[in-house]
């Protein structure tokens, strides 16, 4: 196959060592008026567990959030929003605030077989070596990956006692670097890999699927990558073993993502909201150590968000996303008998 030359002037191609010294480009701090609008909107949904954007009205802040959303989807692909003082809210109120703000960033889709529209990212004591374990339910290091949605949003309720730092990298920049350094390996990454579903199998589907990592177009690169899911697929006898060249190609993605030149590190504090465009960003988290007290353990809330005005997705994405067209709800986990819900506590 012929490789497509990396697109020119693509804002999603960036280098961490350059953006790290320009936080004003990718950070927004809530103003006093923003916080007053949030508090007022919260009062209107105080007695409701689930609500729509019309119920969580943010007259001025909503316009700012739309600009941030556009930058995430069409620009450099991520944003950090700070200044939400969670000491002013109960845990249940914090969930409602995050859900309400999330409505301005997209339409929530299910994150697991339980139908959770809102996820709790915390250590549930699961075994990271189990091929069906989702690593976010452990304190283990989470390698660079994408989630199965257009945009992922995280709200930090509590950071860890030690560790748990977040890192982002432009997957489009990784493509460009591989195009320059090892086009032979890049070609391999543009061909299908077997990817495990970790036991969350849609009706009529196999427990794994085939999809390339990189999907180059003339004006942008679309990426889908989760190496632990690729490795997990090796447990199926009928799945071909990874070749040495495939392993070398995957190793190069991870090496580039970890490099000081490409990656951007950030520490999420209580009240911070991080947004990432999965099609152009890989994100990771270091391992962490928790406090012993349950109410002081690291805890983030997560939303998987569909973008109706997002990019058209490559045809193969239907194996993971279901619907792939613009204008439709797409992505997430869909399995038989699942009922969508918002859990207020980890489970």
C-alpha positions in Angstrom: 0.0 0.0 0.0 1.1 3.6 -0.6 1.4 5.8 2.4 -0.4 9.1 2.4 1.9 12.1 3.1 1.1 13.8 6.4 -1.3 16.6 6.0 0.0 20.2 6.1 -1.2 22.8 8.6 -3.2 20.2 10.6 -3.7 21.8 14.0 -3.9 18.3 15.6 -0.2 17.8 14.8 1.6 19.2 17.8 4.7 18.5 20.0 4.5 18.5 23.7 7.8 20.3 24.3 6.3 23.2 22.4 2.8 23.3 23.8 4.0 22.7 27.4 5.3 26.3 27.6 2.0 27.7 26.2 -0.7 26.6 28.7 -2.8 29.7 27.8 -3.6 27.9 24.5 -5.1 24.9 26.1 -6.3 26.0 29.5 -9.4 27.9 30.6 -10.2 29.1 34.2 -13.8 29.5 35.2 -14.6 33.1 36.2 -16.8 34.2 39.1 -19.7 34.7 36.7 -19.2 31.2 35.2 -19.4 29.7 38.7 -22.5 31.6 39.6 -24.2 30.3 36.4 -23.2 26.8 37.3 -24.6 27.1 40.8 -27.8 28.6 39.5 -28.2 25.8 36.9 -27.5 23.2 39.6 -30.5 24.5 41.7 -32.8 23.8 38.7 -31.9 20.1 38.6 -31.4 19.5 42.3 -34.1 16.8 42.5 -33.3 15.1 39.2 -30.9 12.2 38.5 -30.8 12.7 34.8 -31.6 15.8 32.7 -31.0 17.5 29.3 -29.1 20.6 28.3 -32.3 22.7 28.3 -32.6 22.0 32.1 -29.0 23.1 32.8 -29.0 26.6 31.3 -25.7 28.4 31.1 -26.4 31.7 29.2 -22.9 33.0 28.9 -20.7 30.1 29.9 -22.4 27.9 27.4 -21.0 30.0 24.6 -17.5 29.7 26.0 -17.9 25.9 26.4 -18.9 25.7 22.7 -15.7 27.4 21.7 -13.7 25.0 23.8 -15.6 22.0 22.3 -14.8 23.3 18.8 -11.1 23.5 19.6 -11.1 20.0 21.0 -12.9 18.5 17.9 -11.4 20.7 15.2 -8.2 22.1 16.7 -5.3 20.7 18.7 -7.6 18.1 20.3 -7.6 18.7 24.0 -8.4 21.3 26.7 -8.0 21.7 30.5 -10.7 23.6 32.3 -9.9 24.7 35.9 -11.4 26.6 38.8 -14.4 24.4 39.9 -14.3 24.4 43.7 -15.8 21.0 44.6 -15.8 21.9 48.3 -18.9 23.9 47.5 -20.7 20.7 46.4 -21.7 17.3 47.7 -20.5 14.3 45.7 -23.9 14.0 44.2 -24.0 17.6 43.3 -20.5 17.3 41.7 -21.8 14.5 39.5 -24.8 16.6 38.4 -22.5 19.6 37.6 -20.2 17.4 35.5 -23.1 15.8 33.7 -24.6 19.3 33.1 -21.3 20.7 31.8 -20.8 17.5 29.7 -24.1 18.2 27.9 -22.4 21.2 26.3 -19.5 19.0 25.0 -21.5 16.2 23.4 -24.0 13.4 23.8 -23.0 10.7 26.4 -22.6 7.1 25.3 -22.3 3.9 27.4 -18.8 3.1 28.7 -19.3 -0.5 29.7 -21.7 -3.5 29.6 -23.5 -2.1 32.5 -24.7 0.8 30.5 -22.9 3.5 32.5 -23.2 6.9 30.9 -21.0 8.3 33.6 -17.9 6.4 34.7 -16.1 6.3 38.0 -12.3 6.1 37.4 -11.0 4.6 40.6 -9.2 1.6 41.9 -11.7 -1.2 42.4 -9.1 -3.8 43.2 -9.3 -5.6 39.9 -6.4 -7.6 38.6 -4.6 -5.7 35.8 -3.2 -9.0 34.5 -6.6 -10.3 33.7 -7.2 -9.9 30.0 -10.8 -8.8 30.6 -9.9 -6.1 33.2 -10.4 -2.5 32.1 -7.2 -0.9 33.4 -9.0 2.3 34.6 -10.5 0.1 37.4 -7.0 -0.4 38.9 -4.1 1.7 40.2 -1.8 0.1 37.5 -0.1 2.3 34.9 -2.5 2.9 32.0 -0.6 2.9 28.7 -1.3 5.4 25.9 -4.7 4.7 24.3 -7.9 6.0 22.8 -11.4 5.4 24.2 -14.3 4.2 22.0 -16.0 7.6 21.6 -15.3 10.9 19.8 -14.4 12.9 23.0 -13.6 11.8 26.5 -14.1 14.1 29.5 -12.7 13.7 33.0 -13.4 15.5 36.2 -11.0 15.0 39.0 -12.8 14.7 42.3 -9.7 13.7 44.2 -6.1 13.1 43.1 -4.0 10.2 44.3 -1.8 10.3 47.4 1.1 9.8 45.0 1.3 9.4 41.2 -1.6 9.2 38.7 -0.2 11.9 36.5 -1.9 12.4 33.1 0.0 12.6 29.8 -1.3 13.4 26.3 0.3 13.0 22.9 -0.8 13.9 19.4 -1.4 10.6 17.5 -1.2 12.7 14.3 2.3 13.8 15.3 3.3 10.1 15.9 2.1 9.3 12.4 4.2 12.1 11.0 7.3 11.0 12.9 6.9 7.4 11.8 6.4 8.6 8.2 9.9 10.3 8.5 11.7 7.7 10.5 10.2 4.2 9.8 7.7 4.3 6.9 8.0 0.5 6.7 6.5 0.1 10.3 3.9 2.8 9.6 2.6 0.8 6.7 2.1 -2.1 9.1 0.1 0.2 11.4 -2.2 1.1 8.5 -3.2 -2.5 8.2 -5.6 -4.4 10.5 -4.7 -5.7 13.9 -6.9 -8.0 16.0 -8.4 -6.2 18.9 -10.2 -7.8 21.9 -13.6 -6.7 23.3 -12.7 -7.7 26.8 -15.9 -9.6 27.2 -18.2 -6.8 26.1 -19.5 -8.3 22.9 -22.3 -6.7 20.8 -25.1 -8.9 19.5 -24.0 -10.9 16.5 -20.3 -9.9 16.8 -17.2 -11.9 17.6 -15.3 -11.3 20.9 -12.6 -9.4 18.9 -12.5 -7.3 15.7 -9.9 -6.2 13.1 -9.0 -2.6 12.6 -5.8 -0.6 11.7 -4.3 1.8 14.1 -3.9 4.7 11.6 -6.4 5.8 9.0 -4.8 8.5 6.9 -6.9 10.9 4.8 -5.7 13.8 2.7 -6.5 16.4 5.3 -6.2 14.5 8.6 -5.2 11.3 10.4 -7.7 9.3 12.4 -6.3 7.0 15.0 -7.7 4.2 17.2 -5.2 2.5 19.6 -5.3 0.5 22.8 -2.4 -1.9 23.0 -3.7 -3.8 26.0 -6.8 -4.6 23.9 -4.5 -5.8 21.0 -2.5 -7.9 23.4 -5.6 -9.3 25.0 -6.8 -10.6 21.6 -3.9 -13.0 21.6 -5.7 -15.2 24.1 -8.1 -16.4 21.3 -6.6 -19.5 19.6 -8.0 -18.5 16.2 -6.4 -15.0 16.3 -3.0 -15.0 14.5 0.0 -14.4 16.6 1.5 -10.9 16.4 4.5 -10.9 14.1 7.9 -9.4 15.1 7.3 -6.5 12.7 3.9 -5.8 14.2 5.4 -5.8 17.7 8.2 -3.5 16.6 5.6 -1.1 15.1 3.6 -1.1 18.3 6.7 -0.6 20.4 7.6 2.5 18.3 4.2 4.0 18.9 4.7 3.6 22.6 8.3 4.9 22.5 7.3 8.0 20.5 4.4 8.7 22.9 6.7 8.5 25.9 9.3 10.8 24.4 9.8 14.2 26.0 9.6 15.8 22.5 6.0 14.6 21.8 4.2 14.1 25.1 2.6 16.7 27.3 2.3 16.0 31.0 -0.2 17.5 33.4 -1.3 16.8 36.9 -5.1 16.9 37.4 -6.1 18.7 40.6 -9.5 18.5 42.3 -12.0 20.3 40.1 -10.0 20.1 36.9 -11.8 18.9 33.8 -9.8 17.4 30.9 -11.2 16.9 27.4 -9.5 14.9 24.7 -10.4 14.1 21.0 -9.8 10.4 20.8 -9.3 10.5 17.0 -6.2 12.7 17.3 -5.0 12.2 20.9 -3.6 9.3 22.9 -3.8 9.7 26.7 -2.2 7.8 29.5 -1.9 7.8 33.3 1.0 6.7 35.5 0.5 4.2 38.3 -0.5 5.6 41.6 -0.6 5.1 45.4 -3.9 5.8 47.3 -4.6 6.9 50.8 -6.0 4.1 53.0 -9.2 6.0 53.8 -11.9 5.2 51.2 -13.1 8.8 51.1 -9.6 10.0 50.2 -8.9 7.6 47.4 -8.2 8.8 43.9 -11.5 9.3 42.1 -12.3 10.8 38.7 -15.6 11.0 36.8 -15.6 10.2 33.1 -17.9 10.9 30.2 -17.7 9.3 26.7 -19.2 11.9 24.3 -20.5 11.6 20.8 -20.1 14.5 18.4 -22.9 14.9 15.8 -20.8 17.4 13.9 -17.5 15.4 14.3 -15.5 14.0 11.4 -16.8 11.2 9.2 -15.2 8.0 10.6 -13.4 5.4 8.5 -15.7 2.5 7.4 -14.0 -0.1 9.6 -14.9 1.9 12.7 -18.4 0.4 12.6 -17.0 -2.7 14.2 -16.3 -0.8 17.4 -18.5 2.3 17.1 -21.6 0.9 15.5 -22.8 4.1 13.8 -20.0 6.1 12.2 -21.8 8.8 10.2 -21.9 12.5 11.2 -25.2 13.6 12.7 -25.8 10.4 14.6 -25.0 9.2 18.1 -22.0 6.9 17.8 -19.5 5.0 19.9 -19.7 3.5 23.3 -20.3 -0.1 24.4 -23.6 -1.8 23.2 -24.4 -5.3 24.4 -27.6 -7.3 24.6 -29.9 -6.4 27.5 -28.0 -3.3 28.5 -29.9 -0.3 30.0 -28.3 3.1 30.0 -27.9 4.7 33.5 -26.0 7.2 35.6 -24.3 5.5 38.6 -23.7 7.8 41.5 -21.2 5.4 43.1 -18.5 3.2 41.7 -19.5 -0.4 40.9 
